[in-house]
């Protein structure tokens, strides 16, 4: 079966090799993979920036969906023919995150799912809403669960509150979609006016071009009557964190998710003086995934897929991600 491996760091060093078809053991399921989606973490992993000590060769990608074509002894959660997605952390079924859960992440601590067939434990897969295509479902395991955890599970977002999203990548667009379902207002930032028009079409009340308005935090305060937003979905990291602290209201919440904007010096004084809650979000559990899927099914929500590449076009897909031109999620399919 075709399997993509990192032979050496760098997009150009990805190779497609042939590996024997796997066999499911007790408690395991065999998936015929149908589609995958890319996360910024995958790009960092391939380029050697996420874990420079990664043992190579290594199979990348955390997010993928497939059809169950075989089950091992004792499997009861799924059956042959089911369409399922792999959970980002294979051992985080419910409850609080712990070391064992954190060390079970696909495409990082464990080899990923960039192969035509994959074996996973039955506890590490979930059925996804029937109305979704394979590509749409493949966007859910990391980006969607992360946004759900940030705003719903831990964020306790309420109708009438205001959310600030940064950029138009996967997590940010899912945060916009979930916030709108819950009746919240969304303000978005981007360097592209065309992308800001698209987020408004998805329901954002306001868009701020951070290149045209470098002090975008002041505009956020203005748009909220000087109060600030209730929630910030912080994907920029240290380089944007100080501005997020200015944009959030007294007693507000910042969900720290990514480090896309690079390094910077963080002033922690506003965290204290404004009573801000800062929560680190490392995706989420299977229980969160399943709760999110129920809401997606109820609302018939459709993830935003930017572009679909062939499985053999992973290098082009990663370069597309690297360019920053995408809006929503980038997918691969068989």
MOQUI-V806796 format. One record per residue. N is the residue number from 1. RES is the residue in three letters. SS is DSSP state (@ for helix, = for strand, . for the rest). NEAR is the number of other C-alpha atoms within 12 Angstrom. D_LAST is the distance of its C-alpha to the last C-alpha in Angstrom with 1 decimal. Layout:
n:N res:RES ss:SS near:NEAR d_last:D_LAST
n:N res:RES ss:SS near:NEAR d_last:D_LAST
This chain:
n:1 res:UNK ss:. near:17 d_last:12.2
n:2 res:UNK ss:= near:24 d_last:10.6
n:3 res:UNK ss:= near:33 d_last:12.0
n:4 res:UNK ss:= near:33 d_last:12.7
n:5 res:UNK ss:= near:35 d_last:16.4
n:6 res:UNK ss:= near:35 d_last:19.2
n:7 res:UNK ss:. near:25 d_last:21.8
n:8 res:UNK ss:. near:22 d_last:24.1
n:9 res:UNK ss:. near:28 d_last:24.2
n:10 res:UNK ss:. near:22 d_last:23.0
n:11 res:UNK ss:@ near:29 d_last:19.7
n:12 res:UNK ss:@ near:21 d_last:20.6
n:13 res:UNK ss:@ near:20 d_last:20.9
n:14 res:UNK ss:= near:30 d_last:17.3
n:15 res:UNK ss:= near:28 d_last:16.3
n:16 res:UNK ss:= near:26 d_last:13.5
n:17 res:UNK ss:= near:20 d_last:15.4
n:18 res:UNK ss:= near:16 d_last:15.4
n:19 res:UNK ss:. near:17 d_last:16.7
n:20 res:UNK ss:. near:13 d_last:18.0
n:21 res:UNK ss:. near:19 d_last:16.3
n:22 res:UNK ss:. near:25 d_last:18.0
n:23 res:UNK ss:. near:22 d_last:20.5
n:24 res:UNK ss:. near:24 d_last:21.5
n:25 res:UNK ss:. near:18 d_last:25.1
n:26 res:UNK ss:. near:19 d_last:27.6
n:27 res:UNK ss:. near:24 d_last:26.4
n:28 res:UNK ss:= near:31 d_last:22.7
n:29 res:UNK ss:= near:42 d_last:19.6
n:30 res:UNK ss:= near:42 d_last:16.6
n:31 res:UNK ss:= near:41 d_last:13.2
n:32 res:UNK ss:= near:38 d_last:10.0
n:33 res:UNK ss:= near:38 d_last:7.7
n:34 res:UNK ss:= near:35 d_last:5.7
n:35 res:UNK ss:= near:43 d_last:6.3
n:36 res:UNK ss:= near:49 d_last:8.9
n:37 res:UNK ss:= near:54 d_last:12.0
n:38 res:UNK ss:. near:53 d_last:14.5
n:39 res:UNK ss:. near:42 d_last:18.2
n:40 res:UNK ss:@ near:41 d_last:21.1
n:41 res:UNK ss:@ near:36 d_last:21.7
n:42 res:UNK ss:@ near:41 d_last:18.6
n:43 res:UNK ss:@ near:38 d_last:20.0
n:44 res:UNK ss:@ near:30 d_last:23.4
n:45 res:UNK ss:@ near:38 d_last:22.1
n:46 res:UNK ss:@ near:43 d_last:20.5
n:47 res:UNK ss:. near:28 d_last:23.8
n:48 res:UNK ss:. near:25 d_last:26.0
n:49 res:UNK ss:. near:18 d_last:27.6
n:50 res:UNK ss:. near:20 d_last:26.7
n:51 res:UNK ss:. near:20 d_last:27.9
n:52 res:UNK ss:. near:16 d_last:29.5
n:53 res:UNK ss:. near:17 d_last:30.4
n:54 res:UNK ss:. near:25 d_last:26.9
n:55 res:UNK ss:. near:21 d_last:26.9
n:56 res:UNK ss:. near:21 d_last:24.6
n:57 res:UNK ss:. near:22 d_last:22.2
n:58 res:UNK ss:= near:35 d_last:20.2
n:59 res:UNK ss:. near:35 d_last:16.6
n:60 res:UNK ss:. near:47 d_last:16.1
n:61 res:UNK ss:. near:47 d_last:14.6
n:62 res:UNK ss:. near:43 d_last:16.3
n:63 res:UNK ss:= near:52 d_last:14.2
n:64 res:UNK ss:= near:50 d_last:11.3
n:65 res:UNK ss:= near:50 d_last:11.0
n:66 res:UNK ss:= near:41 d_last:10.4
n:67 res:UNK ss:= near:32 d_last:12.4
n:68 res:UNK ss:= near:35 d_last:15.6
n:69 res:UNK ss:= near:28 d_last:15.9
n:70 res:UNK ss:= near:31 d_last:19.0
n:71 res:UNK ss:= near:31 d_last:21.9
n:72 res:UNK ss:. near:26 d_last:24.7
n:73 res:UNK ss:. near:18 d_last:28.4
n:74 res:UNK ss:. near:17 d_last:29.7
n:75 res:UNK ss:. near:24 d_last:26.5
n:76 res:UNK ss:. near:17 d_last:27.7
n:77 res:UNK ss:. near:22 d_last:25.6
n:78 res:UNK ss:. near:31 d_last:22.5
n:79 res:UNK ss:. near:26 d_last:22.0
n:80 res:UNK ss:. near:22 d_last:19.5
n:81 res:UNK ss:. near:17 d_last:17.4
n:82 res:UNK ss:. near:27 d_last:17.6
n:83 res:UNK ss:= near:34 d_last:14.9
n:84 res:UNK ss:= near:47 d_last:15.7
n:85 res:UNK ss:= near:53 d_last:15.3
n:86 res:UNK ss:= near:55 d_last:16.7
n:87 res:UNK ss:. near:49 d_last:19.9
n:88 res:UNK ss:. near:50 d_last:20.5
n:89 res:UNK ss:= near:45 d_last:23.7
n:90 res:UNK ss:. near:41 d_last:23.4
n:91 res:UNK ss:. near:32 d_last:27.2
n:92 res:UNK ss:. near:32 d_last:28.2
n:93 res:UNK ss:. near:29 d_last:28.5
n:94 res:UNK ss:. near:22 d_last:31.5
n:95 res:UNK ss:. near:15 d_last:34.7
n:96 res:UNK ss:. near:22 d_last:35.2
n:97 res:UNK ss:. near:25 d_last:33.1
n:98 res:UNK ss:. near:17 d_last:34.5
n:99 res:UNK ss:@ near:13 d_last:34.0
n:100 res:UNK ss:@ near:16 d_last:32.2
n:101 res:UNK ss:@ near:27 d_last:29.7
n:102 res:UNK ss:@ near:24 d_last:29.3
n:103 res:UNK ss:. near:20 d_last:28.6
n:104 res:UNK ss:. near:29 d_last:25.7
n:105 res:UNK ss:= near:35 d_last:23.2
n:106 res:UNK ss:= near:39 d_last:19.7
n:107 res:UNK ss:. near:40 d_last:18.8
n:108 res:UNK ss:. near:35 d_last:22.5
n:109 res:UNK ss:. near:28 d_last:25.1
n:110 res:UNK ss:= near:25 d_last:22.4
n:111 res:UNK ss:. near:34 d_last:19.4
n:112 res:UNK ss:. near:40 d_last:16.3
n:113 res:UNK ss:. near:44 d_last:12.9
n:114 res:UNK ss:. near:50 d_last:10.8
n:115 res:UNK ss:= near:44 d_last:10.0
n:116 res:UNK ss:. near:36 d_last:8.0
n:117 res:UNK ss:= near:34 d_last:11.2
n:118 res:UNK ss:= near:43 d_last:13.7
n:119 res:UNK ss:= near:40 d_last:17.3
n:120 res:UNK ss:= near:45 d_last:19.1
n:121 res:UNK ss:= near:38 d_last:22.5
n:122 res:UNK ss:@ near:37 d_last:22.9
n:123 res:UNK ss:@ near:32 d_last:24.9
n:124 res:UNK ss:@ near:39 d_last:22.0
n:125 res:UNK ss:= near:45 d_last:19.7
n:126 res:UNK ss:= near:42 d_last:20.4
n:127 res:UNK ss:= near:38 d_last:19.6
n:128 res:UNK ss:. near:38 d_last:18.6
n:129 res:UNK ss:. near:32 d_last:20.2
n:130 res:UNK ss:. near:20 d_last:19.2
n:131 res:UNK ss:. near:21 d_last:19.4
n:132 res:UNK ss:. near:28 d_last:16.5
n:133 res:UNK ss:. near:28 d_last:13.0
n:134 res:UNK ss:@ near:35 d_last:10.2
n:135 res:UNK ss:@ near:39 d_last:10.1
n:136 res:UNK ss:@ near:41 d_last:13.9
n:137 res:UNK ss:@ near:45 d_last:14.2
n:138 res:UNK ss:@ near:48 d_last:12.3
n:139 res:UNK ss:. near:49 d_last:15.2
n:140 res:UNK ss:@ near:56 d_last:17.9
n:141 res:UNK ss:@ near:53 d_last:18.5
n:142 res:UNK ss:@ near:44 d_last:20.2
n:143 res:UNK ss:@ near:46 d_last:21.2
n:144 res:UNK ss:@ near:50 d_last:22.1
n:145 res:UNK ss:@ near:43 d_last:23.9
n:146 res:UNK ss:@ near:45 d_last:25.7
n:147 res:UNK ss:@ near:48 d_last:27.0
n:148 res:UNK ss:@ near:46 d_last:27.9
n:149 res:UNK ss:@ near:41 d_last:29.8
n:150 res:UNK ss:@ near:42 d_last:31.6
n:151 res:UNK ss:@ near:50 d_last:32.8
n:152 res:UNK ss:@ near:34 d_last:33.0
n:153 res:UNK ss:@ near:28 d_last:33.4
n:154 res:UNK ss:. near:28 d_last:35.5
n:155 res:UNK ss:. near:33 d_last:36.3
n:156 res:UNK ss:. near:23 d_last:37.8
n:157 res:UNK ss:. near:32 d_last:37.3
n:158 res:UNK ss:. near:22 d_last:39.7
n:159 res:UNK ss:. near:19 d_last:40.0
n:160 res:UNK ss:. near:18 d_last:42.0
n:161 res:UNK ss:. near:29 d_last:41.0
n:162 res:UNK ss:= near:41 d_last:39.4
n:163 res:UNK ss:= near:53 d_last:36.3
n:164 res:UNK ss:= near:51 d_last:35.7
n:165 res:UNK ss:= near:51 d_last:32.1
n:166 res:UNK ss:= near:51 d_last:31.5
n:167 res:UNK ss:. near:42 d_last:28.9
n:168 res:UNK ss:. near:47 d_last:25.9
n:169 res:UNK ss:. near:43 d_last:23.1
n:170 res:UNK ss:@ near:44 d_last:21.2
n:171 res:UNK ss:@ near:47 d_last:24.1
n:172 res:UNK ss:@ near:46 d_last:26.6
n:173 res:UNK ss:@ near:49 d_last:24.9
n:174 res:UNK ss:@ near:46 d_last:24.4
n:175 res:UNK ss:@ near:52 d_last:28.1
n:176 res:UNK ss:@ near:48 d_last:29.1
n:177 res:UNK ss:@ near:40 d_last:27.5
n:178 res:UNK ss:@ near:45 d_last:28.9
n:179 res:UNK ss:@ near:41 d_last:32.3
n:180 res:UNK ss:@ near:32 d_last:32.6
n:181 res:UNK ss:@ near:29 d_last:31.9
n:182 res:UNK ss:. near:26 d_last:34.7
n:183 res:UNK ss:. near:20 d_last:37.1
n:184 res:UNK ss:. near:29 d_last:37.2
n:185 res:UNK ss:= near:35 d_last:37.7
n:186 res:UNK ss:= near:46 d_last:35.3
n:187 res:UNK ss:= near:48 d_last:36.3
n:188 res:UNK ss:= near:46 d_last:33.6
n:189 res:UNK ss:= near:49 d_last:33.9
n:190 res:UNK ss:= near:36 d_last:32.0
n:191 res:UNK ss:. near:23 d_last:32.9
n:192 res:UNK ss:. near:25 d_last:31.6
n:193 res:UNK ss:@ near:22 d_last:33.6
n:194 res:UNK ss:@ near:19 d_last:30.7
n:195 res:UNK ss:@ near:30 d_last:28.6
n:196 res:UNK ss:@ near:30 d_last:31.8
n:197 res:UNK ss:@ near:24 d_last:32.1
n:198 res:UNK ss:@ near:26 d_last:28.6
n:199 res:UNK ss:@ near:36 d_last:29.5
n:200 res:UNK ss:@ near:26 d_last:32.6
n:201 res:UNK ss:@ near:19 d_last:30.7
n:202 res:UNK ss:. near:33 d_last:28.9
n:203 res:UNK ss:. near:27 d_last:32.4
n:204 res:UNK ss:. near:35 d_last:33.7
n:205 res:UNK ss:. near:29 d_last:37.4
n:206 res:UNK ss:= near:32 d_last:37.8
n:207 res:UNK ss:= near:36 d_last:36.1
n:208 res:UNK ss:= near:37 d_last:37.6
n:209 res:UNK ss:= near:27 d_last:36.7
n:210 res:UNK ss:. near:24 d_last:37.5
n:211 res:UNK ss:. near:14 d_last:38.1
n:212 res:UNK ss:. near:15 d_last:40.7
n:213 res:UNK ss:. near:18 d_last:42.0
n:214 res:UNK ss:. near:17 d_last:41.8
n:215 res:UNK ss:. near:21 d_last:43.9
n:216 res:UNK ss:@ near:33 d_last:41.4
n:217 res:UNK ss:@ near:35 d_last:42.8
n:218 res:UNK ss:@ near:24 d_last:46.1
n:219 res:UNK ss:@ near:31 d_last:44.3
n:220 res:UNK ss:@ near:41 d_last:42.6
n:221 res:UNK ss:@ near:27 d_last:46.1
n:222 res:UNK ss:@ near:21 d_last:47.5
n:223 res:UNK ss:@ near:26 d_last:44.8
n:224 res:UNK ss:. near:26 d_last:45.7
n:225 res:UNK ss:. near:14 d_last:49.4
n:226 res:UNK ss:. near:17 d_last:50.0
n:227 res:UNK ss:. near:23 d_last:48.6
n:228 res:UNK ss:. near:35 d_last:45.1
n:229 res:UNK ss:= near:40 d_last:41.8
n:230 res:UNK ss:= near:41 d_last:41.4
n:231 res:UNK ss:= near:48 d_last:38.0
n:232 res:UNK ss:= near:53 d_last:36.3
n:233 res:UNK ss:= near:53 d_last:32.6
n:234 res:UNK ss:= near:44 d_last:33.1
n:235 res:UNK ss:. near:38 d_last:30.1
n:236 res:UNK ss:. near:33 d_last:32.2
n:237 res:UNK ss:. near:28 d_last:34.1
n:238 res:UNK ss:@ near:24 d_last:37.5
n:239 res:UNK ss:@ near:21 d_last:37.6
n:240 res:UNK ss:@ near:36 d_last:37.5
n:241 res:UNK ss:@ near:36 d_last:38.9
n:242 res:UNK ss:@ near:27 d_last:42.6
n:243 res:UNK ss:@ near:35 d_last:41.8
n:244 res:UNK ss:@ near:45 d_last:40.0
n:245 res:UNK ss:@ near:45 d_last:43.1
n:246 res:UNK ss:@ near:39 d_last:45.2
n:247 res:UNK ss:@ near:45 d_last:43.0
n:248 res:UNK ss:= near:45 d_last:42.9
n:249 res:UNK ss:= near:34 d_last:45.9
n:250 res:UNK ss:= near:24 d_last:48.5
n:251 res:UNK ss:= near:23 d_last:47.0
n:252 res:UNK ss:= near:35 d_last:43.5
n:253 res:UNK ss:= near:37 d_last:40.2
n:254 res:UNK ss:= near:45 d_last:37.8
n:255 res:UNK ss:= near:45 d_last:34.4
n:256 res:UNK ss:= near:36 d_last:33.6
n:257 res:UNK ss:. near:39 d_last:29.8
n:258 res:UNK ss:. near:36 d_last:29.0
n:259 res:UNK ss:. near:25 d_last:30.7
n:260 res:UNK ss:. near:29 d_last:29.0
n:261 res:UNK ss:. near:19 d_last:32.4
n:262 res:UNK ss:. near:14 d_last:33.8
n:263 res:UNK ss:. near:15 d_last:37.1
n:264 res:UNK ss:. near:16 d_last:40.4
n:265 res:UNK ss:. near:13 d_last:43.6
n:266 res:UNK ss:. near:18 d_last:43.5
n:267 res:UNK ss:. near:18 d_last:46.7
n:268 res:UNK ss:. near:20 d_last:46.8
n:269 res:UNK ss:@ near:13 d_last:50.1
n:270 res:UNK ss:@ near:24 d_last:48.6
n:271 res:UNK ss:@ near:27 d_last:46.7
n:272 res:UNK ss:@ near:15 d_last:50.1
n:273 res:UNK ss:@ near:16 d_last:52.1
n:274 res:UNK ss:. near:22 d_last:49.7
n:275 res:UNK ss:. near:18 d_last:48.8
n:276 res:UNK ss:. near:28 d_last:45.0
n:277 res:UNK ss:= near:27 d_last:42.6
n:278 res:UNK ss:= near:30 d_last:39.8
n:279 res:UNK ss:= near:26 d_last:37.0
n:280 res:UNK ss:= near:27 d_last:34.3
n:281 res:UNK ss:. near:33 d_last:31.0
n:282 res:UNK ss:. near:33 d_last:28.6
n:283 res:UNK ss:. near:44 d_last:25.8
n:284 res:UNK ss:. near:43 d_last:27.1
n:285 res:UNK ss:. near:40 d_last:27.3
n:286 res:UNK ss:@ near:38 d_last:25.5
n:287 res:UNK ss:@ near:30 d_last:28.5
n:288 res:UNK ss:@ near:36 d_last:27.9
n:289 res:UNK ss:@ near:43 d_last:24.2
n:290 res:UNK ss:@ near:31 d_last:25.4
n:291 res:UNK ss:@ near:25 d_last:28.2
n:292 res:UNK ss:@ near:38 d_last:26.0
n:293 res:UNK ss:@ near:33 d_last:23.6
n:294 res:UNK ss:@ near:20 d_last:26.8
n:295 res:UNK ss:@ near:24 d_last:27.9
n:296 res:UNK ss:@ near:30 d_last:24.6
n:297 res:UNK ss:@ near:20 d_last:24.8
n:298 res:UNK ss:@ near:15 d_last:28.5
n:299 res:UNK ss:@ near:19 d_last:28.0
n:300 res:UNK ss:. near:19 d_last:24.9
n:301 res:UNK ss:. near:28 d_last:23.8
n:302 res:UNK ss:. near:31 d_last:20.6
n:303 res:UNK ss:. near:42 d_last:19.2
n:304 res:UNK ss:. near:37 d_last:19.3
n:305 res:UNK ss:= near:31 d_last:15.9
n:306 res:UNK ss:= near:29 d_last:17.0
n:307 res:UNK ss:= near:28 d_last:14.0
n:308 res:UNK ss:= near:33 d_last:10.2
n:309 res:UNK ss:= near:27 d_last:8.9
n:310 res:UNK ss:= near:22 d_last:6.1
n:311 res:UNK ss:@ near:33 d_last:5.4
n:312 res:UNK ss:@ near:27 d_last:8.4
n:313 res:UNK ss:@ near:26 d_last:10.3
n:314 res:UNK ss:@ near:39 d_last:11.3
n:315 res:UNK ss:@ near:29 d_last:14.9
n:316 res:UNK ss:@ near:24 d_last:15.1
n:317 res:UNK ss:@ near:34 d_last:13.7
n:318 res:UNK ss:@ near:40 d_last:16.4
n:319 res:UNK ss:@ near:25 d_last:19.0
n:320 res:UNK ss:@ near:26 d_last:18.4
n:321 res:UNK ss:@ near:34 d_last:19.2
n:322 res:UNK ss:@ near:24 d_last:22.1
n:323 res:UNK ss:@ near:14 d_last:23.5
n:324 res:UNK ss:. near:26 d_last:24.0
n:325 res:UNK ss:. near:23 d_last:23.2
n:326 res:UNK ss:. near:31 d_last:20.7
n:327 res:UNK ss:. near:32 d_last:21.8
n:328 res:UNK ss:. near:39 d_last:20.1
n:329 res:UNK ss:= near:43 d_last:16.7
n:330 res:UNK ss:= near:45 d_last:14.1
n:331 res:UNK ss:= near:45 d_last:10.5
n:332 res:UNK ss:= near:40 d_last:7.1
n:333 res:UNK ss:= near:34 d_last:3.8
n:334 res:UNK ss:. near:27 d_last:0.0
